[in-house]
Structure formats: C-alpha cells, structure tokens
Amino acid sequence: MNSPDRVIIGNDEFVPLFSEEQIQQRIQELAKQISSEYKSAIPVFIGVLNGSFLFMSDLIRYLTIDCEVDFFKLSSYGDAKISSGNVKLLKVLNC
C-alpha cells in the first residue's frame, strides 16, 4: 500500500525525496520567476512526453503570462524497464 514515505509500483518500492507540498511550492516559485522575467514575451515551453506532462501542467497553471506549449515524444525503452540506448522520435513539435 502507498503512503507518504513509500510508493509501490508493480514490484518496485520507491522512497520519495520531496513531499508533494515541497514540489508544488518549488513549481510555484519557478512560475513566479518565469512570469517576472518573461512578462514582455510569450515563451514556448517544450516538454518530453510522457514524463513532463504533469510538471508542465502544474507550471503553466501557476504562470501569470501568456505562453505556448508543445511536446516531443521519445522512446528508448520500448516495453522494457531498461533503455535500449536507441532513442526513437515518436512525436515531433507542432510549432
């Protein structure tokens, strides 16, 4: 069973280094800094799917400026847990 001090995914157990509250606080700080530094521009945020999706959505939610978002999708794992070392481009940028 998952708890704040451990997360179990399949047969693997993980111990979080940061709490959800700490992560959200840092994302808010980053958004505030980006909003301040790019208030006269429209930045383009580019993430790598699927891992960056939740982080990007949280970051953009806290921004106070307009922006654009796009994603690459890459794969080097296929169906395995260990990278093959060969990166395949599965989705290109649209912008």
Buried (B, 14 or more C-beta within 10 A) or exposed (E): EEEEEEEEEEEEEEEEEEEEEEBEEEBBEBBEEBBEEBEEEEBEBBBEBEEBEEEBEBBBEBBEBEBEBBBBEBBEEEEEEEEEEEEEEEEEEEE
